[in-house]
């Protein structure tokens, strides 16, 4: 698919260099290129007065026919939603603005993919059979397992988790008894009625469970008034009363599924509305509580982190959301997920990511003239990429390289020992990173080159190995060529993108 954005002023669906020169010719791609939603129409310039009803904007084409010409000749084979290629193809062909050879190439590419997909042998779907295959027990069980394995324990001070199933639970918050938002954005044909809410999931494991919404957040398009994003504290008193009557409290907070995903950027990534105020009201009760977050993006959680003894990142877990989260909350499943993104302390740190390029003035809080924010005492994120806690503890030790030199056409194996040093069976995700400290093009401070998730019983030890070769240590230069340069490669092994064991080897010609 060619994208909406432009490279050096050339939009993706009108970019001959990327679509034809690189993708099709240099890389030998023989499939077809589809435009993103109305991206061909968006090649047009918007009229300064009385703009038409169609999308426009990039200004590399004068009108619909011109947009079709630019897109097809650049290498776009199929147009999604807008219909300029269909509407003006004959006209452009008669004007010799496009060629039959190029049209044949586009058609051939589309048919080739359809043949490979078997669409000519089996062109129709039996919807009744498809429906009968939905929500089968093995699929539901797999969804529950997958969701539980994806949860990330961000904080667990004082052993706040797991919860005690013998004690009463109050589920508080706008996402506590919500089916719709558990499915997340782009849920396809996912049905709300199939989703298990957090309240029902917890209640299935602890019958003495109650619920109070506290405030309301609704998933609507266009966006709702602020009152629909926990903008009112009218329900806080009832939430506090429900929480006071329970032994332990679970706060279900975050975003609606419509606040995440495509076209849902936010300039403020705190918890929407008055949800932090709800946390503060519950904290003032003085009873044990944990925060469960449902969201599809990193949030700024410094206030939440300062308030809550335990935080579980649940994302949007799908149809088995409530059961999967309850499994982790009660300790039936030991959380072992790790963050696939970095959580900033403040939105001002964005973009923030683990594999950033180095700078001539790296962060040093004791020195003024360097790369840092003056109102944050550290350059570190709140939660780094690869981070995640467990109900047990692990020790990663004995980083060993099979060799401290590597020929450019050979490989090196890095191994570490992993031991469960706690009292529960659990998962650890061992991560291997590298850094090329001296290269003709400045290299990221760390590059993830491998990870393995291992399950260990208390006291159990295993060895995890990663093979590094030219594809790991090389990089693309500014001409698009893949190069492997001789020199030192630093190796890091640990449980996140921060710290860890270190060693190095030298790449030779």
Buried (B, 14 or more C-beta within 10 A) or exposed (E): BBBBEBEEEBBBBBBBEBBBBBBBEEEEBEEBBBBBBBBBBBBBBEEEEEEEEBBBEBEBBEBBBBBBBBBBBBBBBBBBEBBBBEBBBEBBBEEEBBEEEBBEBBEEBBEEBEEEEEEEEEEEEEEEEEEEEEEEEEEBEEBBBEBBBBBBBBBBEEEBBBBEBEEBBBBBBBBBBBBBBBBBBEBEEBBEEBBBBBBBBBBEBBEEBBBBBBBBBBBEEEBBEEBBBBBBBEBBEEBBEBBEEBBBBBBBBBBBBBBBBEEBEEEEBBBBBBBBBBBEBBBEBEBBBBBBBBBBBBBBBBEBBEBBBBBBBBBBBBBBBBBBBBBBBBBBBBBBBBBEBBBBBBBEBEEBBBBEEEEEEEBEEEEEEBEBEEEBEEBBBBBBBBBBBBBBBBBBEBBBBBEEEBBBEEBBEBBBBBBBEBEBBBBBBBBBBBBBEEBEEEBBBBBBBBBBEBEBEBEEEBEBBBEBBBEBBBBEEEEEEEBBBEBEBBBBBBBBBBEBBEBBBEBEE
